[in-house]
Amino acid sequence: MAGLLRYLVQRLVGLAVSLGLVALVVFLLLRTLPGDPARVIAGVFATEEDVRRIRSQLHLDRPLPVQFGLFALQLLRGDLGVSARTSEPVVREIASRFPATVKLAIASMLLAASVGIPLGVLAATRARSPLDLGISTFVLFGISMPVYWLGILLIFVFAVQLRWLPAAGADRPASLVLPAVTLALLSLALITRMTRSSMLEVLRQDYIRTARAKGLRPLHVLFRHGLQNAFLPVLTVLGLQFGELLGGAVLTETVFSWPGIGRLLVDSILARDYPVVQGIVLVFAALFALVNLLVDLLYGLVDPRVRMA
């Protein structure tokens, strides 16, 4: 128990340091963009007084170290600032879009895992067969296909030509299908490849041959002795992919006009809304790190031999 507590403290300290570095990097990168963000936010017909007011609101009239110091103090208080476009707190802006992103991420992850793991197991049990070749070709397609192109293709086929599904928005349950399928393809391909690779390694082990020699049922050997011992690398991929999906599917949400934080990030970058962009990036980083921490803790449940140092 003491080892687990020490491990958690170390990871949380590392998380805090990482978030501090992320805050510094995103702060500096945003300030290197060309143009005057205050004028972009104010609009074409804004007066100089309006521009000065926005510049003061964003602290852009202060020296760069002072700007970052004020930003860091806000973060320590748990305050992500106020949106320059809507004058709403950044936390509220993100919270209003976050459920849509979580909904899309969970649907995509469930689809990817429920299809990818069985495909990987099937490919491993039929290694070097035409079926394995077909699955490997599909995996290559899934990894290589650009998300935005797949999304446009699905919209053209299922929304424009067949008229089975809505092309954009999130106003009805069917609106989730196309973005979830688009977002799931890459994760599905990676999960399939990792499951196949891990299962092939496990199926060559002596204890698998011993289990078969004892006359155990093939499915029992495959899943109880095979997949269970091959699952740790697959769990790692599941965690990484879910962390990325929770981080906002920027291209997918933009293509399908999905009202999540990925689309909010794109809109905020185009509007040069510094507080919202900084807040979203920090939330992305925190979610990704927390999901990875949760996956590491789950290792001990999947394999009791794993102990946290």
N, C-alpha and C positions, 0 to 999 in steps of 0.2 A: 504493500500500500504506500509506504514511504517512497519507494522507487517511482511509482506511478505519479505521485504528487510532485516529486522533484522533476519528473519528465514534463508534466503539464506546465509547471512554473517556467522551465527553460523554454518550452515552445511558445508560451504566451509572451515572454520577454522578447524572444526572437521576432514574434509577430508584431510587437509594438515598434521595434527597431525597423523592421521592414516597412511598416506603414509610414514611419517618419521619412524614410528614404523615398518612398513613392510620392509622398506629399511634396518633398523638395523637388523631385524630378518633374512632376506634372506642373508645379508652380513655375519652374524655370522654362519649361517647354512652351507653355502658354504665352509667356512674356516674350518669346522669340518670334512669335507670329507677326508678319508685317501688317502695317496699318494701325489705326487708332481704334481700339475696341469701344471706347466711349462713344465715338461718332457712329460706329456701326450699330450699336445698341440704340442710340438715340434716333436713328433714321435719317433719311435724306433731307427732310424739311425741318429738322430740329434747329433751334437757335443755339448760339454759342453758350448761353446761360444753361440750357438743358445739357449740353455736352459737358460743361464744367461740373454740373451737379452730379452727373453719372460718374465722371472721373473721380470726384470726391467720395462718392458712395462706395466705389470699388477700391479706394485708396491708391489709385493710379497716379495721384499727384505727389505721392511720398517716394522717397528713395527705395530701391529694390529690397535691401535688407530689412527696412522698416515694414514694407509690405508683407514679407514672409514672416516676420516676427508677429505681426497682427494676425496673420492667417494661422500660425502655430498656436497662438493663445486661444483663438476661437476653437480650434480642434481639441485642445486640452479641456475646454469647457463643454465639449460635445456639441458645439455649434458649427454647422457647415456653412453658415452665412445665409444671405438672402438673394434670390434670383434677381438679376438685373433686368430681365425681361418682364417678369410677372409680379415682382415685389413680394413674392411668396417665399417663406422659408424653404431652403433647399431640401431639408429633411422631409417636408410635406410634399414637395414636388416628386422626390424619389419614392416616397411611400405610396403616393397615388398611382404610380406606374409599376411598382414592384410586384404586386399580385399577378399582373398579366405576364410578366417575365417568368415568375415561379411556375405558373400554370403551363406555359409553353415548355419550360425546361423539364418539368416532371413528365409531361406527355411524351416529349422527345426521348427522354432517358428510358422510360418504360418501354417504348417501342424499340429502341436500340438494343436494350438488354434482353428483352423477351425474344427477339429475332436473332441477335448476334451470337448469344451464348449457344443456343441449339445449333446454329449453322457452324460455329467453330468446332463443337463436339462432333457433329456429323462429318465435317471435313477431316478431322483427325482420325476418325475410325475408318474412313475410306481414303486414306492417304495415297496420293499419286494415281487416283482413279479419275475417270472423266468427271465424276461428281465433284471431287476435290478441285480439279482444274476449273470447273464452272464457278464454284464458290470463290476461288482465288481471283478469278477474273472479275467477279462482282465486287470483291474487296478492293481491287485495283481501281475499278470504276468509281467506287464510293470515295476513295481517298483523293482521286484526281479531279473529280467533278467540282467546279467552282459553285459555291452555294448560291450566289446570285443568279447564275445561269440556270441551275436546276430549278430555282424558284420560278423564274420567268417561264421555263419550259412547262412546269406543272400548271401554272396559271393558264398558259395557252391551250393545253390539252384538256384539263378538267374543268376550267372555268369558262373559257371562251368557246372552245369547240363542242365539248360534251355538255356543258352547262350543269354539271353535277354538283359543283362546290363553289362557294363564293370566292372571288379573287382577292379580296382584301378586307380589312376590318376585323372586329372581334365582337360583333353584335349578336351572333348566334353560335351554338355549339359546333356547327359544321365549319365555321371559320377557322377552327383550330387544326383541322386535318392537314391542309396543304403546308402551312408553316412548320407543323410538327414533323411531317415526313421529310421536308427539306432539311430541317435542322438535325434530324436523327440519322441521316445517311452517313455522314462522316463518322459519328460515334459508333454506329452499327458496324461499319467497316473495320474500325480500329479494334472494337471488342471481338469481332469474329476472328481477326488475325491473331490477337493475343490469346484467345481461347484455344485456337488450333495449335499454335506454337507451344503453349503450356501443356496441353493435353498430350501432344506427341511426345514430349519429354517424359511425362509421368507414365504413359502407357508402355514405355520401354523399361520401367523399373522392375526389379525382381519381385516386389510384393504384389504387383499386378499379375505376373505369371503364376505366383503362388496361389493367389485368390482364384484364378481360373483353374488351376490344377486341383483345387479343393472341390470343384464342381459348383461354385456359386453361380447364380444366374448372371448372364452377361450384362443386363441392365444394372444389377446391383454392383457388379465390379466396375462398370463404367462410371456410375454416378457416385456411389458410396466411397469407392477407393480411388477412382480416377479424378472426377471433377472436383471433389472436395479438396484433394491435395493440390490440384492445379489452379485453385480459385484465387490465391493471393495475388498473383500478377494481374488477373482479370479485375479483381477488386480495386487495384491501383488505377487501372485504366478507367473503371467506372467512376471513381472519385475525381480524377483529373477532368474527365469529360463533363461530369455534372457541375463541377466548379466553373468550368468555362461556360457552360450553358447558363448557369445562374448569373455569370458575369455579363449577360446581355448579348443576345444574338443580333449584333448590330446590322449586318447585311440582311439577314432574314426578316427582322422586324421592319426594316426600311422597305424591302421589296413588297411585303404583304401589308404594309401600313398597320402593323401590330402595335398597340399602344403600350409598349414596355419601356424599360429604362435604356435599352439599346437605341431605340429610335429617339428617345429624349436626349441621349448623348449626341447623336448626329445633329439634331435641331439646335442644341446648345452650342456646339462647335461652330456651326454656320452663323449663329447669332453672336458669337464671341461672348457668351454668357459664362465668364470665368468661374463664379461660385458654383454653378450647377455642374460644369465639367469637372472641376476639382472634386466636388462631393461624390459624383458618380464613380470616378476612377478610384477613389479611396474605398468606396463601398464595394466595388468590384474586387479590389485587392484583398479586403478583409474577408469577403465571402469565400474567395478562392482558398485563402490560407486556412479558414475555419473548416471548410470541407475536407481539405487535406489532413488536418489534425483529427477530424472525426474518423476518416478512413484509417489512419494509423492506429487509433484506439480500437477500431473494429478488427484489426489483425488478430488481437488476442482472443476474440470470440470465434473467429473462423479457424484459427490454428492455436490451440492452447500452448504449443511450444514457444510461441512468440511472447517475449516478455519485454516490457518497457524499461530501458536502462535509466 
